[in-house]
C-alpha cells in the first residue's frame, strides 16, 4: 500500500467526520500496488444506510481530503444499501484494503 501511516489516519478520520462512525473506507486501485508509481487515491466509502445528501457529502469529503493531504487527486465511490454492485464496486470490495 502506497500511503503513509499519517495519510491513512487522516483519510480514516475524515471519512468518519463526514459520514459518521459507522462508515468504513477501503483503498483500491493503483495505490494498493507497491510496485506501481503515481496514481490517484481511490477510496470506497461504505455506509450502512442510504443518505439523502450523499452527493454533497462525497464532495465535502473530497475537498477536505485534498486540503489535508495536499492537493492530491482523490476519487471516491460511495457504497450504501441502494448501490448496484457494478464492476468497479465489485473490484473495490474484492481488492480494496481497509484503512
N, CA, C and O atoms as CSV, one atom per row, in Angstrom:
chain,resi,resn,atom,element,x,y,z
A,1,UNK,N,N,0.840,-1.172,0.000
A,1,UNK,CA,C,0.000,0.000,0.000
A,1,UNK,C,C,0.891,1.244,0.000
A,1,UNK,O,O,1.768,1.407,0.848
A,2,UNK,N,N,0.638,2.104,-0.971
A,2,UNK,CA,C,1.467,3.297,-1.092
A,2,UNK,C,C,0.774,4.525,-0.485
A,2,UNK,O,O,0.426,5.481,-1.177
A,3,UNK,N,N,0.593,4.453,0.832
A,3,UNK,CA,C,0.101,5.577,1.613
A,3,UNK,C,C,0.856,5.586,2.929
A,3,UNK,O,O,1.088,4.532,3.521
A,4,UNK,N,N,1.237,6.751,3.385
A,4,UNK,CA,C,1.918,6.833,4.674
A,4,UNK,C,C,0.924,6.562,5.800
A,4,UNK,O,O,-0.288,6.656,5.612
A,5,UNK,N,N,1.451,6.228,6.958
A,5,UNK,CA,C,0.597,5.993,8.128
A,5,UNK,C,C,-0.214,7.241,8.450
A,5,UNK,O,O,-1.387,7.142,8.811
A,6,UNK,N,N,0.392,8.397,8.326
A,6,UNK,CA,C,-0.335,9.625,8.633
A,6,UNK,C,C,-1.442,9.870,7.608
A,6,UNK,O,O,-2.518,10.340,7.978
A,7,UNK,N,N,-1.207,9.564,6.331
A,7,UNK,CA,C,-2.251,9.713,5.313
A,7,UNK,C,C,-3.400,8.757,5.577
A,7,UNK,O,O,-4.563,9.135,5.434
A,8,UNK,N,N,-3.096,7.528,5.957
A,8,UNK,CA,C,-4.143,6.563,6.278
A,8,UNK,C,C,-4.996,7.060,7.441
A,8,UNK,O,O,-6.222,6.954,7.415
A,9,UNK,N,N,-4.340,7.598,8.450
A,9,UNK,CA,C,-5.045,8.112,9.621
A,9,UNK,C,C,-5.935,9.294,9.240
A,9,UNK,O,O,-7.090,9.367,9.659
A,10,UNK,N,N,-5.393,10.219,8.442
A,10,UNK,CA,C,-6.164,11.384,8.002
A,10,UNK,C,C,-7.396,10.947,7.207
A,10,UNK,O,O,-8.491,11.469,7.419
A,11,UNK,N,N,-7.221,10.001,6.307
A,11,UNK,CA,C,-8.343,9.521,5.492
A,11,UNK,C,C,-9.412,8.892,6.387
A,11,UNK,O,O,-10.588,9.238,6.278
A,12,UNK,N,N,-9.022,7.988,7.255
A,12,UNK,CA,C,-9.984,7.307,8.128
A,12,UNK,C,C,-10.733,8.298,9.012
A,12,UNK,O,O,-11.954,8.217,9.142
A,13,UNK,N,N,-10.012,9.223,9.615
A,13,UNK,CA,C,-10.638,10.206,10.493
A,13,UNK,C,C,-11.582,11.128,9.727
A,13,UNK,O,O,-12.659,11.464,10.219
A,14,UNK,N,N,-11.184,11.532,8.535
A,14,UNK,CA,C,-12.006,12.446,7.747
A,14,UNK,C,C,-13.262,11.752,7.237
A,14,UNK,O,O,-14.330,12.362,7.205
A,15,UNK,N,N,-13.154,10.495,6.841
A,15,UNK,CA,C,-14.329,9.741,6.418
A,15,UNK,C,C,-15.336,9.668,7.559
A,15,UNK,O,O,-16.529,9.879,7.341
A,16,UNK,N,N,-14.885,9.377,8.749
A,16,UNK,CA,C,-15.801,9.269,9.889
A,16,UNK,C,C,-16.358,10.639,10.285
A,16,UNK,O,O,-17.498,10.742,10.741
A,17,UNK,N,N,-15.570,11.663,10.115
A,17,UNK,CA,C,-16.025,13.026,10.390
A,17,UNK,C,C,-17.189,13.409,9.465
A,17,UNK,O,O,-18.157,14.028,9.908
A,18,UNK,N,N,-17.093,13.045,8.199
A,18,UNK,CA,C,-18.110,13.421,7.218
A,18,UNK,C,C,-19.288,12.447,7.215
A,18,UNK,O,O,-20.441,12.874,7.150
A,19,UNK,N,N,-19.012,11.146,7.284
A,19,UNK,CA,C,-20.068,10.139,7.128
A,19,UNK,C,C,-20.495,9.476,8.435
A,19,UNK,O,O,-21.457,8.707,8.440
A,20,UNK,N,N,-19.818,9.749,9.522
A,20,UNK,CA,C,-20.186,9.168,10.807
A,20,UNK,C,C,-19.343,7.967,11.178
A,20,UNK,O,O,-18.598,7.430,10.358
A,21,UNK,N,N,-19.472,7.562,12.411
A,21,UNK,CA,C,-18.645,6.487,12.978
A,21,UNK,C,C,-18.909,5.118,12.374
A,21,UNK,O,O,-18.066,4.228,12.483
A,22,UNK,N,N,-20.052,4.932,11.745
A,22,UNK,CA,C,-20.368,3.611,11.175
A,22,UNK,C,C,-19.803,3.438,9.765
A,22,UNK,O,O,-19.901,2.352,9.193
A,23,UNK,N,N,-19.223,4.478,9.206
A,23,UNK,CA,C,-18.652,4.402,7.858
A,23,UNK,C,C,-17.323,3.646,7.892
A,23,UNK,O,O,-16.567,3.730,8.860
A,24,UNK,N,N,-17.062,2.912,6.822
A,24,UNK,CA,C,-15.766,2.258,6.666
A,24,UNK,C,C,-15.172,2.708,5.330
A,24,UNK,O,O,-15.889,3.177,4.446
A,25,UNK,N,N,-13.861,2.560,5.199
A,25,UNK,CA,C,-13.202,3.028,3.976
A,25,UNK,C,C,-12.150,2.019,3.542
A,25,UNK,O,O,-11.424,1.457,4.363
A,26,UNK,N,N,-12.086,1.803,2.225
A,26,UNK,CA,C,-11.094,0.916,1.612
A,26,UNK,C,C,-10.318,1.691,0.554
A,26,UNK,O,O,-10.880,2.518,-0.165
A,27,UNK,N,N,-9.047,1.417,0.472
A,27,UNK,CA,C,-8.196,1.935,-0.589
A,27,UNK,C,C,-8.146,0.880,-1.677
A,27,UNK,O,O,-7.930,-0.297,-1.391
A,28,UNK,N,N,-8.345,1.296,-2.935
A,28,UNK,CA,C,-8.254,0.347,-4.048
A,28,UNK,C,C,-7.543,1.031,-5.212
A,28,UNK,O,O,-7.185,2.206,-5.127
A,29,UNK,N,N,-7.345,0.300,-6.284
A,29,UNK,CA,C,-6.691,0.870,-7.459
A,29,UNK,C,C,-5.177,0.790,-7.369
A,29,UNK,O,O,-4.628,-0.059,-6.666
A,30,UNK,N,N,-4.512,1.681,-8.084
A,30,UNK,CA,C,-3.056,1.607,-8.220
A,30,UNK,C,C,-2.312,1.799,-6.902
A,30,UNK,O,O,-1.186,1.321,-6.763
A,31,UNK,N,N,-2.910,2.483,-5.939
A,31,UNK,CA,C,-2.211,2.728,-4.676
A,31,UNK,C,C,-2.048,1.482,-3.809
A,31,UNK,O,O,-1.275,1.510,-2.851
A,32,UNK,N,N,-2.745,0.400,-4.112
A,32,UNK,CA,C,-2.546,-0.832,-3.348
A,32,UNK,C,C,-1.388,-1.650,-3.913
A,32,UNK,O,O,-0.949,-2.617,-3.290
A,33,UNK,N,N,-0.898,-1.270,-5.075
A,33,UNK,CA,C,0.218,-1.957,-5.733
A,33,UNK,C,C,1.528,-1.260,-5.361
A,33,UNK,O,O,1.800,-0.146,-5.808
A,34,UNK,N,N,2.327,-1.928,-4.541
A,34,UNK,CA,C,3.587,-1.335,-4.075
A,34,UNK,C,C,4.608,-1.135,-5.185
A,34,UNK,O,O,5.555,-0.367,-5.017
A,35,UNK,N,N,4.432,-1.810,-6.315
A,35,UNK,CA,C,5.401,-1.678,-7.402
A,35,UNK,C,C,5.033,-0.569,-8.382
A,35,UNK,O,O,5.853,-0.174,-9.211
A,36,UNK,N,N,3.813,-0.070,-8.290
A,36,UNK,CA,C,3.368,0.992,-9.201
A,36,UNK,C,C,3.893,2.349,-8.729
A,36,UNK,O,O,4.421,2.483,-7.625
A,37,UNK,N,N,3.734,3.334,-9.587
A,37,UNK,CA,C,4.143,4.696,-9.239
A,37,UNK,C,C,2.991,5.638,-9.576
A,37,UNK,O,O,2.206,5.396,-10.493
A,38,UNK,N,N,2.921,6.719,-8.803
A,38,UNK,CA,C,1.903,7.732,-9.078
A,38,UNK,C,C,0.512,7.219,-8.828
A,38,UNK,O,O,0.314,6.277,-8.060
A,39,UNK,N,N,-0.438,7.826,-9.466
A,39,UNK,CA,C,-1.828,7.406,-9.350
A,39,UNK,C,C,-2.596,8.208,-8.326
A,39,UNK,O,O,-2.038,8.734,-7.363
A,40,UNK,N,N,-3.891,8.285,-8.561
A,40,UNK,CA,C,-4.736,8.992,-7.615
A,40,UNK,C,C,-5.063,8.087,-6.435
A,40,UNK,O,O,-4.723,6.904,-6.435
A,41,UNK,N,N,-5.718,8.645,-5.445
A,41,UNK,CA,C,-6.125,7.890,-4.269
A,41,UNK,C,C,-7.582,7.486,-4.486
A,41,UNK,O,O,-8.483,8.322,-4.426
A,42,UNK,N,N,-7.801,6.195,-4.739
A,42,UNK,CA,C,-9.144,5.667,-4.979
A,42,UNK,C,C,-9.685,5.102,-3.675
A,42,UNK,O,O,-9.080,4.215,-3.073
A,43,UNK,N,N,-10.832,5.623,-3.242
A,43,UNK,CA,C,-11.415,5.203,-1.977
A,43,UNK,C,C,-12.840,4.708,-2.179
A,43,UNK,O,O,-13.619,5.287,-2.935
A,44,UNK,N,N,-13.157,3.626,-1.486
A,44,UNK,CA,C,-14.523,3.129,-1.424
A,44,UNK,C,C,-15.010,3.374,0.003
A,44,UNK,O,O,-14.485,2.800,0.957
A,45,UNK,N,N,-16.010,4.227,0.133
A,45,UNK,CA,C,-16.599,4.525,1.438
A,45,UNK,C,C,-17.907,3.761,1.522
A,45,UNK,O,O,-18.775,3.894,0.659
A,46,UNK,N,N,-18.042,2.957,2.572
A,46,UNK,CA,C,-19.251,2.162,2.748
A,46,UNK,C,C,-20.004,2.655,3.976
A,46,UNK,O,O,-19.433,2.825,5.053
A,47,UNK,N,N,-21.312,2.880,3.784
A,47,UNK,CA,C,-22.175,3.328,4.874
A,47,UNK,C,C,-23.357,2.366,4.986
A,47,UNK,O,O,-23.789,1.799,3.983
A,48,UNK,N,N,-23.888,2.178,6.212
A,48,UNK,CA,C,-24.950,1.188,6.411
A,48,UNK,C,C,-26.353,1.643,6.005
A,48,UNK,O,O,-27.263,0.818,5.923
A,49,UNK,N,N,-26.541,2.935,5.751
A,49,UNK,CA,C,-27.862,3.448,5.390
A,49,UNK,C,C,-27.757,4.351,4.166
A,49,UNK,O,O,-26.687,4.871,3.850
A,50,UNK,N,N,-28.873,4.524,3.492
A,50,UNK,CA,C,-28.937,5.439,2.351
A,50,UNK,C,C,-28.975,6.864,2.896
A,50,UNK,O,O,-29.776,7.179,3.776
A,51,UNK,N,N,-28.111,7.714,2.370
A,51,UNK,CA,C,-28.031,9.096,2.827
A,51,UNK,C,C,-28.680,10.022,1.804
A,51,UNK,O,O,-28.308,9.996,0.630
A,52,UNK,N,N,-29.648,10.843,2.231
A,52,UNK,CA,C,-30.311,11.732,1.279
A,52,UNK,C,C,-29.383,12.801,0.698
A,52,UNK,O,O,-29.618,13.298,-0.403
A,53,UNK,N,N,-28.341,13.148,1.430
A,53,UNK,CA,C,-27.408,14.181,0.980
A,53,UNK,C,C,-26.059,13.592,0.574
A,53,UNK,O,O,-25.025,14.243,0.723
A,54,UNK,N,N,-26.069,12.377,0.071
A,54,UNK,CA,C,-24.826,11.661,-0.273
A,54,UNK,C,C,-23.934,12.420,-1.250
A,54,UNK,O,O,-22.732,12.507,-0.999
A,55,UNK,N,N,-24.447,12.975,-2.349
A,55,UNK,CA,C,-23.553,13.688,-3.273
A,55,UNK,C,C,-22.823,14.866,-2.605
A,55,UNK,O,O,-21.646,15.106,-2.870
A,56,UNK,N,N,-23.525,15.580,-1.751
A,56,UNK,CA,C,-22.893,16.701,-1.051
A,56,UNK,C,C,-21.798,16.200,-0.107
A,56,UNK,O,O,-20.734,16.809,0.000
A,57,UNK,N,N,-22.067,15.101,0.566
A,57,UNK,CA,C,-21.073,14.544,1.494
A,57,UNK,C,C,-19.829,14.045,0.753
A,57,UNK,O,O,-18.711,14.199,1.246
A,58,UNK,N,N,-20.017,13.454,-0.414
A,58,UNK,CA,C,-18.869,12.998,-1.212
A,58,UNK,C,C,-18.013,14.200,-1.618
A,58,UNK,O,O,-16.786,14.146,-1.529
A,59,UNK,N,N,-18.645,15.263,-2.056
A,59,UNK,CA,C,-17.895,16.482,-2.417
A,59,UNK,C,C,-17.189,17.077,-1.201
A,59,UNK,O,O,-16.048,17.528,-1.297
A,60,UNK,N,N,-17.860,17.076,-0.083
A,60,UNK,CA,C,-17.275,17.587,1.154
A,60,UNK,C,C,-16.045,16.764,1.549
A,60,UNK,O,O,-15.011,17.321,1.917
A,61,UNK,N,N,-16.164,15.441,1.471
A,61,UNK,CA,C,-15.040,14.567,1.798
A,61,UNK,C,C,-13.873,14.810,0.846
A,61,UNK,O,O,-12.725,14.907,1.280
A,62,UNK,N,N,-14.162,14.905,-0.435
A,62,UNK,CA,C,-13.107,15.146,-1.429
A,62,UNK,C,C,-12.356,16.434,-1.123
A,62,UNK,O,O,-11.125,16.456,-1.129
A,63,UNK,N,N,-13.093,17.502,-0.858
A,63,UNK,CA,C,-12.466,18.794,-0.576
A,63,UNK,C,C,-11.614,18.737,0.691
A,63,UNK,O,O,-10.489,19.238,0.706
A,64,UNK,N,N,-12.138,18.139,1.737
A,64,UNK,CA,C,-11.381,18.059,2.993
A,64,UNK,C,C,-10.112,17.234,2.829
A,64,UNK,O,O,-9.054,17.601,3.341
A,65,UNK,N,N,-10.221,16.114,2.111
A,65,UNK,CA,C,-9.030,15.283,1.910
A,65,UNK,C,C,-7.984,16.008,1.078
A,65,UNK,O,O,-6.793,15.914,1.377
A,66,UNK,N,N,-8.392,16.722,0.051
A,66,UNK,CA,C,-7.423,17.447,-0.769
A,66,UNK,C,C,-6.729,18.529,0.050
A,66,UNK,O,O,-5.537,18.771,-0.135
A,67,UNK,N,N,-7.452,19.178,0.944
A,67,UNK,CA,C,-6.821,20.191,1.804
A,67,UNK,C,C,-5.877,19.548,2.811
A,67,UNK,O,O,-4.799,20.082,3.074
A,68,UNK,N,N,-6.262,18.424,3.369
A,68,UNK,CA,C,-5.485,17.805,4.442
A,68,UNK,C,C,-4.320,16.958,3.940
A,68,UNK,O,O,-3.318,16.806,4.638
A,69,UNK,N,N,-4.445,16.411,2.741
A,69,UNK,CA,C,-3.384,15.554,2.211
A,69,UNK,C,C,-2.459,16.295,1.254
A,69,UNK,O,O,-1.471,15.728,0.786
A,70,UNK,N,N,-2.765,17.538,0.961
A,70,UNK,CA,C,-2.037,18.233,-0.088
A,70,UNK,C,C,-2.766,17.932,-1.377
A,70,UNK,O,O,-3.393,16.878,-1.483
A,71,UNK,N,N,-2.717,18.757,-2.300
A,71,UNK,CA,C,-3.570,18.708,-3.482
A,71,UNK,C,C,-3.334,17.446,-4.322
A,71,UNK,O,O,-2.886,17.526,-5.466
A,72,UNK,N,N,-3.644,16.276,-3.738
A,72,UNK,CA,C,-3.529,15.001,-4.456
A,72,UNK,C,C,-4.889,14.644,-5.037
A,72,UNK,O,O,-5.912,14.904,-4.404
A,73,UNK,N,N,-4.923,14.057,-6.225
A,73,UNK,CA,C,-6.210,13.652,-6.782
A,73,UNK,C,C,-6.817,12.506,-5.975
A,73,UNK,O,O,-6.153,11.514,-5.679
A,74,UNK,N,N,-8.090,12.666,-5.627
A,74,UNK,CA,C,-8.814,11.677,-4.833
A,74,UNK,C,C,-10.106,11.335,-5.569
A,74,UNK,O,O,-10.848,12.229,-5.976
A,75,UNK,N,N,-10.371,10.045,-5.739
A,75,UNK,CA,C,-11.632,9.574,-6.314
A,75,UNK,C,C,-12.366,8.777,-5.253
A,75,UNK,O,O,-11.784,7.909,-4.602
A,76,UNK,N,N,-13.650,9.074,-5.079
A,76,UNK,CA,C,-14.423,8.427,-4.029
A,76,UNK,C,C,-15.650,7.754,-4.621
A,76,UNK,O,O,-16.417,8.358,-5.370
A,77,UNK,N,N,-15.813,6.484,-4.264
A,77,UNK,CA,C,-17.039,5.746,-4.560
A,77,UNK,C,C,-17.780,5.585,-3.238
A,77,UNK,O,O,-17.173,5.261,-2.217
A,78,UNK,N,N,-19.078,5.809,-3.256
A,78,UNK,CA,C,-19.892,5.618,-2.062
A,78,UNK,C,C,-20.748,4.370,-2.250
A,78,UNK,O,O,-21.455,4.228,-3.248
A,79,UNK,N,N,-20.671,3.481,-1.286
A,79,UNK,CA,C,-21.440,2.232,-1.322
A,79,UNK,C,C,-22.424,2.240,-0.159
A,79,UNK,O,O,-22.028,2.242,1.007
A,80,UNK,N,N,-23.720,2.244,-0.493
A,80,UNK,CA,C,-24.769,2.153,0.515
A,80,UNK,C,C,-25.708,1.021,0.112
A,80,UNK,O,O,-25.513,0.425,-0.948
A,81,UNK,N,N,-26.713,0.706,0.915
A,81,UNK,CA,C,-27.587,-0.431,0.591
A,81,UNK,C,C,-28.324,-0.306,-0.748
A,81,UNK,O,O,-28.779,-1.315,-1.288
A,82,UNK,N,N,-28.449,0.888,-1.283
A,82,UNK,CA,C,-29.159,1.068,-2.550
A,82,UNK,C,C,-28.240,1.011,-3.767
A,82,UNK,O,O,-28.718,1.044,-4.901
A,83,UNK,N,N,-26.944,0.926,-3.551
A,83,UNK,CA,C,-25.991,0.932,-4.650
A,83,UNK,C,C,-25.993,-0.401,-5.386
A,83,UNK,O,O,-25.922,-1.467,-4.774
A,84,UNK,N,N,-26.077,-0.319,-6.702
A,84,UNK,CA,C,-25.973,-1.508,-7.542
A,84,UNK,C,C,-24.504,-1.898,-7.636
A,84,UNK,O,O,-23.660,-1.062,-7.961
A,85,UNK,N,N,-24.196,-3.139,-7.359
A,85,UNK,CA,C,-22.801,-3.580,-7.361
A,85,UNK,C,C,-22.323,-3.870,-8.782
A,85,UNK,O,O,-22.309,-5.017,-9.230
A,86,UNK,N,N,-21.937,-2.815,-9.472
A,86,UNK,CA,C,-21.379,-2.946,-10.817
A,86,UNK,C,C,-19.886,-3.258,-10.717
A,86,UNK,O,O,-19.344,-3.389,-9.619
A,87,UNK,N,N,-19.238,-3.375,-11.854
A,87,UNK,CA,C,-17.852,-3.818,-11.939
A,87,UNK,C,C,-16.868,-3.135,-11.013
A,87,UNK,O,O,-16.134,-3.810,-10.291
A,88,UNK,N,N,-16.836,-1.809,-11.017
A,88,UNK,CA,C,-15.835,-1.105,-10.216
A,88,UNK,C,C,-16.096,-1.306,-8.721
A,88,UNK,O,O,-15.151,-1.384,-7.935
A,89,UNK,N,N,-17.360,-1.389,-8.324
A,89,UNK,CA,C,-17.671,-1.628,-6.914
A,89,UNK,C,C,-17.236,-3.027,-6.490
A,89,UNK,O,O,-16.682,-3.208,-5.406
A,90,UNK,N,N,-17.487,-4.008,-7.341
A,90,UNK,CA,C,-17.080,-5.384,-7.041
A,90,UNK,C,C,-15.566,-5.455,-6.911
A,90,UNK,O,O,-15.047,-6.072,-5.981
A,91,UNK,N,N,-14.854,-4.820,-7.848
A,91,UNK,CA,C,-13.395,-4.817,-7.796
A,91,UNK,C,C,-12.891,-4.123,-6.533
A,91,UNK,O,O,-11.980,-4.627,-5.877
A,92,UNK,N,N,-13.464,-2.990,-6.188
A,92,UNK,CA,C,-13.038,-2.252,-4.997
A,92,UNK,C,C,-13.283,-3.062,-3.730
A,92,UNK,O,O,-12.451,-3.058,-2.823
A,93,UNK,N,N,-14.411,-3.755,-3.658
A,93,UNK,CA,C,-14.716,-4.587,-2.496
A,93,UNK,C,C,-13.752,-5.773,-2.400
A,93,UNK,O,O,-13.294,-6.130,-1.314
A,94,UNK,N,N,-13.456,-6.370,-3.543
A,94,UNK,CA,C,-12.616,-7.568,-3.579
A,94,UNK,C,C,-11.151,-7.242,-3.323
A,94,UNK,O,O,-10.489,-7.930,-2.546
A,95,UNK,N,N,-10.637,-6.190,-3.977
A,95,UNK,CA,C,-9.208,-5.892,-3.944
A,95,UNK,C,C,-8.819,-4.795,-2.966
A,95,UNK,O,O,-7.640,-4.616,-2.658
A,96,UNK,N,N,-9.814,-4.061,-2.478
A,96,UNK,CA,C,-9.517,-2.923,-1.612
A,96,UNK,C,C,-8.972,-3.336,-0.269
A,96,UNK,O,O,-9.288,-4.408,0.247
A,97,UNK,N,N,-8.146,-2.470,0.291
A,97,UNK,CA,C,-7.569,-2.696,1.611
A,97,UNK,C,C,-8.214,-1.743,2.602
A,97,UNK,O,O,-8.268,-0.535,2.371
A,98,UNK,N,N,-8.699,-2.291,3.700
A,98,UNK,CA,C,-9.372,-1.483,4.714
A,98,UNK,C,C,-8.372,-0.561,5.402
A,98,UNK,O,O,-7.285,-0.983,5.799
A,99,UNK,N,N,-8.758,0.696,5.534
A,99,UNK,CA,C,-7.909,1.668,6.246
A,99,UNK,C,C,-8.400,1.804,7.674
A,99,UNK,O,O,-7.832,2.569,8.453
